[in-house]
């Protein structure tokens, strides 16, 4: 009475294969989502650092006084 039919065993095995495939797919998707989130966070951090550096460079360039242009002397007549 406790013995399962071949059909029941086949159904259980098919279910376990499907369940295992689903778990593997979910794990892979979770890992790829984690990688994408990490990459996006790193990209945003690097972009912010680059923008700060560019802003500092613009401020430094604006702070430097331009060299005075020598005045041309009129030619003696």
KENUZA-465287 format. One record per residue (C-alpha): residue number from 0; x, y, z. Coordinates in Angstrom, 3 decimals. Layout:
<pts>
@n=NUM, xx=X, yy=Y, zz=Z $
...
</pts>
This chain:
<pts>
@n=0, xx=0.000, yy=0.000, zz=0.000 $
@n=1, xx=2.906, yy=2.345, zz=0.710 $
@n=2, xx=4.434, yy=1.709, zz=-2.672 $
@n=3, xx=3.961, yy=4.532, zz=-5.135 $
@n=4, xx=2.918, yy=3.838, zz=-8.661 $
@n=5, xx=5.348, yy=4.382, zz=-11.496 $
@n=6, xx=3.182, yy=7.217, zz=-12.752 $
@n=7, xx=3.329, yy=8.919, zz=-9.342 $
@n=8, xx=7.116, yy=8.478, zz=-9.144 $
@n=9, xx=7.540, yy=9.920, zz=-12.653 $
@n=10, xx=5.317, yy=12.871, zz=-11.745 $
@n=11, xx=7.280, yy=13.530, zz=-8.550 $
@n=12, xx=10.574, yy=13.392, zz=-10.442 $
@n=13, xx=9.272, yy=15.757, zz=-13.126 $
@n=14, xx=8.101, yy=18.162, zz=-10.431 $
@n=15, xx=11.477, yy=18.039, zz=-8.668 $
@n=16, xx=13.294, yy=18.742, zz=-11.959 $
@n=17, xx=11.017, yy=21.704, zz=-12.635 $
@n=18, xx=11.415, yy=22.968, zz=-9.096 $
@n=19, xx=15.200, yy=22.635, zz=-9.281 $
@n=20, xx=15.328, yy=24.469, zz=-12.613 $
@n=21, xx=13.183, yy=27.244, zz=-11.160 $
@n=22, xx=15.430, yy=27.566, zz=-8.117 $
@n=23, xx=18.552, yy=27.692, zz=-10.283 $
@n=24, xx=16.992, yy=30.316, zz=-12.567 $
@n=25, xx=15.952, yy=32.420, zz=-9.556 $
@n=26, xx=19.463, yy=32.199, zz=-8.098 $
@n=27, xx=21.064, yy=33.235, zz=-11.403 $
@n=28, xx=18.662, yy=36.155, zz=-11.787 $
@n=29, xx=19.301, yy=37.221, zz=-8.219 $
@n=30, xx=23.059, yy=37.122, zz=-8.748 $
@n=31, xx=22.831, yy=39.092, zz=-11.993 $
@n=32, xx=20.584, yy=41.675, zz=-10.297 $
@n=33, xx=23.131, yy=42.033, zz=-7.498 $
@n=34, xx=25.942, yy=42.473, zz=-10.003 $
@n=35, xx=23.940, yy=45.076, zz=-11.940 $
@n=36, xx=23.112, yy=47.011, zz=-8.762 $
@n=37, xx=26.753, yy=46.987, zz=-7.686 $
@n=38, xx=27.880, yy=48.147, zz=-11.134 $
@n=39, xx=25.278, yy=50.936, zz=-11.209 $
@n=40, xx=26.260, yy=52.129, zz=-7.743 $
@n=41, xx=29.941, yy=52.155, zz=-8.706 $
@n=42, xx=29.189, yy=54.011, zz=-11.949 $
@n=43, xx=27.178, yy=56.639, zz=-10.069 $
@n=44, xx=29.977, yy=57.050, zz=-7.510 $
@n=45, xx=32.622, yy=57.440, zz=-10.206 $
@n=46, xx=30.437, yy=59.885, zz=-12.160 $
@n=47, xx=29.974, yy=62.016, zz=-9.056 $
@n=48, xx=33.730, yy=62.030, zz=-8.416 $
@n=49, xx=34.412, yy=62.998, zz=-12.036 $
@n=50, xx=31.885, yy=65.837, zz=-11.913 $
@n=51, xx=33.422, yy=67.135, zz=-8.676 $
@n=52, xx=36.894, yy=67.008, zz=-10.204 $
@n=53, xx=35.719, yy=68.845, zz=-13.327 $
@n=54, xx=34.001, yy=71.503, zz=-11.194 $
@n=55, xx=37.176, yy=72.000, zz=-9.173 $
@n=56, xx=39.200, yy=72.305, zz=-12.375 $
@n=57, xx=36.780, yy=74.936, zz=-13.729 $
@n=58, xx=36.949, yy=76.870, zz=-10.456 $
@n=59, xx=40.747, yy=76.723, zz=-10.464 $
@n=60, xx=40.873, yy=77.895, zz=-14.082 $
@n=61, xx=38.521, yy=80.768, zz=-13.291 $
@n=62, xx=40.577, yy=81.754, zz=-10.247 $
@n=63, xx=43.790, yy=82.100, zz=-12.259 $
@n=64, xx=44.180, yy=85.665, zz=-13.450 $
@n=65, xx=44.898, yy=85.981, zz=-17.135 $
@n=66, xx=48.287, yy=87.444, zz=-18.051 $
@n=67, xx=48.018, yy=91.090, zz=-18.975 $
@n=68, xx=48.329, yy=91.781, zz=-22.656 $
@n=69, xx=51.119, yy=94.312, zz=-23.275 $
@n=70, xx=49.865, yy=97.568, zz=-24.706 $
@n=71, xx=51.192, yy=98.511, zz=-28.090 $
@n=72, xx=53.037, yy=101.754, zz=-28.096 $
@n=73, xx=52.238, yy=104.143, zz=-30.874 $
@n=74, xx=55.037, yy=104.534, zz=-33.378 $
@n=75, xx=56.880, yy=107.858, zz=-33.176 $
@n=76, xx=56.063, yy=110.174, zz=-36.041 $
</pts>
